Structure formats: C-alpha cells, structure tokens
C-alpha cells in the first residue's frame, strides 16, 4: 500500500478505525475474531491503527480501554512497523486540583499500559473541553513529546480557529475530523490551513457510517443496543429517502469504474488531498479488506472534478457538521 505523510508521520494511505471491535455497530465480535481482522489489515499493508481510551461497549466507564487492550494483543511483535493513534478526554473535575500536564500524562500512561507500548505515535484530544484553553493542552502535549512518550499530537472535531491557536503554541501533527461525500465542510478552511502548515487530516466516518456503500435503505434496521447508526443524521428514514439521488449517483459512477461505492468515496478524498488519510471502521473482515483495497483504485483528476461538480448540485439532508466539543451530545466517532 502506498504511504503518505500526516505531519511528521508516514502512514499507509488508508488506516483502520478500530472502534467497531468494541463499540458503535451493535454486538461486538469476540476478541479472537477482532485480532484476526486486525492482523489481516496489517498483512495487507495497513500500518495506521486508530483507537481511543473511551472505546468500549456502550461507552461505559467500566469498559474504558476495552479497544486499546484488543489492539495491544493484536500488535505484539509488530509494534515497530506500526503507527498507533489513540485519544483521551479531559474532564473538569480532573484538573480542579491537578495540573493539566499531569492529568494528561496519567491518561497517557494508562493507554500505554493497555496498548503494551512505551510510546504513542499520535495522541489526540478526543474533544475540546470549552473550560480548558486549547493552548494549555497543546503545551502539555508538547512536554510529553519532548519526553519521548508521544511522537505527535492531534485534535479532533475542531475548526480552523482552534487549529491555529493550538498550532501557534506547539506544532500539530494531525486533525481528526468528520469528512466524507456528505460532510465536506472542512474543505473550506480546515484542509487548506492544514495543507499550508503540514498538518495531516485523518478522516473518520469516510463512508458516512456505511451509507456510501449503497446498501442502507429506509427498510434497514440497525441493532438496538450500542449502534451509532441510530443517531447518524443522514441515516434517519426521511433523510435516507431525500439523499437517495446522491447515493444513486455514487453507485452509478462506481459501477462505471468497476469498483464498490465505498471504494469510490475513499479514493475520491485520497486523490483530492495529499494530506488526507481516511480511517474507515468496520468489525467485518471482508469489509475491512474491501476498504483497504481502495489503494488499488486509480481515479483521475477528471473523475474527481466530475464528482465534485455533481455533489455541488445536490442538497444534503441530515447535516451533522464537524465542530463538536465535550458538550455536544453526538460524540460517537
């Protein structure tokens, strides 16, 4: 698989979002299956794995670290060839009587233990805490970089102003934001700023939670427990019907290229921007491999231009937006 740079890190041009092995898509697979799925991805050439401390069944406090532990068991003997990314939250009560730096370091040390490693390649603040200046968080993370515990730091679901403020204090490595054919807001300011400043864009939900597969219809029933698809705006029944022209266009365009619709959506963003790395997530081995095989797809500049021109003509129903902080109810990526 081809490699590309996100800030100081070189990663496979498609990464693997590992959330689904612990949370977000209903019943989780057993750990053996998950480990096999991750191994398959690594064998194919994916070297970029994304997780978070909070990823566990139903996001319950007692399940903190569930996903990180699975990754830790999956990468034994392979750590040096991988780029590991994980994320942390910073709560007000934690910093009332403690320094931000020491609180973040305690989160980091717990993640390191669960992942079975002595450093994290890319350490993100999962969501901005409005009560804590991002400059203080950037400064604390830069100390952890100086200590060799972290190689680069990132932010998630943030706008250009927040990125500028953090980057002015300590050089950002990457921003992980919502980005797909339905959610293209970051193309206006975030991507241009990041390209100018050598900051990577890690695109989560690049297939809009499977909507861009073309297989989800208004008759589709999602799992009742721990399935984020019940909350994704574009997957609401009314919006599914209203967005059908977009899906029909993508299915038709993909068929003409003899590829799967999800591969078109991934190849489109990879072709458009050299600093964008999508991290599609799935708990299914076959879908994971299909996503990664997008690396074999070659779109032309003309293809991208035609896609963009057509997307601009559609109205999108169920817009979520990419700026979310800890007070936003929809915190699911």
N, C-alpha and C positions, 0 to 999 in steps of 0.2 A: 504494500500500500504506500502511496505517496505520502511524504511528510510535509508539514508546513510549520511556520513559526507563529506562536502566540507569545508576544513579548520575548522574554529570554528563553522560552522553552520550545523545543522541537517536538512535535507530536504527530501522530497519524492524522491524516486529513479528515477522518471520521473517528469520533470517540464512542465510548459506550457509557450511556447513562444507566447506572446500576440500581436506581431507586426501586424498580419494579420487582426485584427479587425480595423486597422487604415490605413494600407499601405501594399503594396507589392504583393497582389494577386488579383488585379483588383478592381472591385466595392466592397466597404466595406458594411457589414451588418448594419442595424440600431442598435442604442445603446441598445435597449431592448433585441434584439437577442444576442448581444455580452455579456451583463450582464448575461443572462440566460446560455450561453455557459460556461462562467467562473464559475458560480455557480455550474453547473453540474460537472465540473472538480474538484472543491473543495469538493463537496459531495462525489465524488468517492474516494477521499483521496489524491489528489494532493495538496501540500501546498506551492509550489515553483512557483512564478509568475515572469516572466521576461518582462521588458518593456524598454523604453528609451525616453528621452525628445524629441528626433527628430522624433519619430514615429507619423506621421500624413499624411493625403492624399497628395501624390506626394512629400513628404518631404519638403513642402513649409514652409518658415519662419513663415507665419501667422498661420500655423497649428501646431506649436510647442506645445507639451503637450497634444495633442488630445488623445493619447493612455493612458497616465498617468491618465487623467481625467476619462476615462472609467473604469480603474482599481479602482480608488478612489471611484467611485459609486458602484463598484461591491463588495467591501470588507467591507462595513460598517457593524459593529457589529461582524466582523470576524478577525480583524487585528491581534489580539494577537496570533492566531493559524497559521499565515502565515509567509513565508519568502519572502520579496519583494526585487527584484533586479531592478535597473534602471541604466541608463548610461548617460554620458554627453560628449560633445565635448569641447575642449579648443582652441579658435582661437587666432591668434597672436595679432589682434587689441585689444582684451580684456585685454591683460596683458601688453600692452605698458606702461601704466601709473598706473597700479594697481598690487598689489601682487597676485601671483598665488593662494595663500590660499584664499584671499578674493573673487577672481573671481570664484573659485570652490564653495565656500560657497554660493555665490549668485545663482549659478545654482542649488545647493542642496536645498536651501530654496524655490525656485520656484517649484521644484519637490515635495517637502514635502507638499506644499500647494495644488498642483493638486491631489496628492495621498491621501490627508486627513489624514496624519500621522505626528508624530513628530520625526520619525527616519526611516532610510533606513537600511535594513539588509545587503545588498550587493551593493556597489556603485562602478561602473566601469568607467574608462576612455574608451570611445567608440572606439577611435582610437588614436594612438600615434601621437602627433604633433612633427615632426622632429626638430622644432626650440626650443622646451622646453624640457630640460633634464627630463627623467622619474624619476630620483631621487628627483627632486624638487616636482613633482606631488605626489610621494609616501609620502614625508614628510608632505605635506599639507593635504593629506587624513588621515594621522596618527593623525594629530591635531584634525580633525573632529571626529575621533574615540574616542580620549581622551575626547572630549566634549559631547559624547553620542549621537551625531546626526547620526552617522554611526556605524554599528557593525563590518563590514569588508569591505575591498576594493578589487577591481579587475582590470584587464586589458583585452583588447580584441584584438584578431588577432595579437598576439605577439610571437616572437621566444624565445628560451631558454636564449639567452644572455640578452635580455630586462627583462625577468622574474628574472634572477639572480640579475641584477642591482637594480631593484625595491625592491626585497625581502631583499637585504642586508641593505636597509635603513629602511624599515618597513614591517613587516610580511604580505605577501599576503594571502588573503583568497581563491581567485579563479581566474582562467583564462578562459575567454570565447572565444573559438576558433572554427573555422570550422572543423568538424570531421564527417565523415561517411564512408561507404564502398568504395566510390570512392576517398575520400580525406583523406588519412591515414598518411600524413607526420608527424603529431605531435607524432606519436608513436615512432619516432626515438630518439628525445631528450626531447621534452616538457613533455610528460607524465611521463617518468622516473624521470626527475628532480622534477616534481610536487609531485609524489608519495613519493620520498625521503624526501621532505620538507613539507609534509602535506598541500599541496595546491590542491584545487579542480579543476577539469576540467569540465566546463559547455559547452556541445557540441551543437552548433547551427547548423541548417540545417542538422540534423542527418539522414534525409531521402532524402538528396540531392534535396530539393525543390519538393518532390513528385516523383522524378524519380524512387526511390526504391520501389514505390508502384506497379510498373509494368504496370501502366495504361497509361503512357505517351508514345506516339509513334510519328513517324515523321509526322503523319497526325494531331497531336494535335495542335490546335490553341489557343494560350494564349490571354488573354484580351489585348487590345491595350493600355490602359491607366493604369499607376501605377502598372505594373505587372513585378516583378523582374525576373520572369521565362524567359522573353525575353532576359535576359542578362546572365543567368547562362550558363557557357561554355558547360557543358555536355548535355544541352538541345537544343543545336544547331542541326539542322536536320542531318548534316553529322555525328556529334558525337553520336547522338542517335542511328544511324544505326551501327556505329562502336562499340558502347558499348553494343549492344544487347546481345552478349554472356554472359556478366556479369549479365544482368537483367534476362536472361533465367535461368542461374544457381541459382540465388536468388529465383526466382519464384518456380523452381522445388524443391529446398531444403525446402522452406517454406511449400509447399504442402505436403511434406513427414512428416513434423512436425505438419500438420493440423493447421497452423497459417497463417496470412496475411504476405506478403513480408515485409511491413513496420515494422511489429512486429518483424520479424527476424532481421532486421537491428538494431532496438533499443535493443533487447535482447542480441544481439552479443556484443555490446560495454559495456553494463551493466555487463555482465558475465566476460568480459576480464579484466576490471579495476575497483577496488572498489572505486576509487575517481572520476569516470566519471558519470555525470548526464546529460542525453540528455534533450533538451527543444524543442521538436517538436512543430511547429506552424501550425495553421490552423484557418480558420474562420468558419469552418463547425462543428456543434455539433457532428455528427456521427463520423467524422474522429478523432476529439479530443478524444472521448471516446475510440475508437479503439486503438489509440496510448497509452493511459493510461492503457488499459487492457493488454498491454505488461507485466505489473507487474505480471500477472498470468502465463506467459510463463517461462518454465524452460529449458534452454539449458544446455548441459553437456560440460565438458572440451573437450571431443572428438568432439562434434559438432563444437565448436569454432576452434579447431585445423584443422578440415576438411575445414571449411570456409576459414580460413586464408591461408591454403595451396593452395586452388583453386584460391583465389583472387590474390595471388602472381604470378600466371601463366598468368593472363590477362594483356594486355596493356590497360591503361585508356586514353581515348581521351577527351580533354576539361578540362585539369587540371587547377584549379584556384590557389591553394596554400593558405596558411593560414596567411602569414605575410602581413598585409596591414596597411598603415598609412593614415593620412588625405589627402595625395596627390594621393592616389590610387583612380582611377575612380570608381571602383566597391565597393561601401560602402552601402550594402543593408541589412545586417542581422538585 
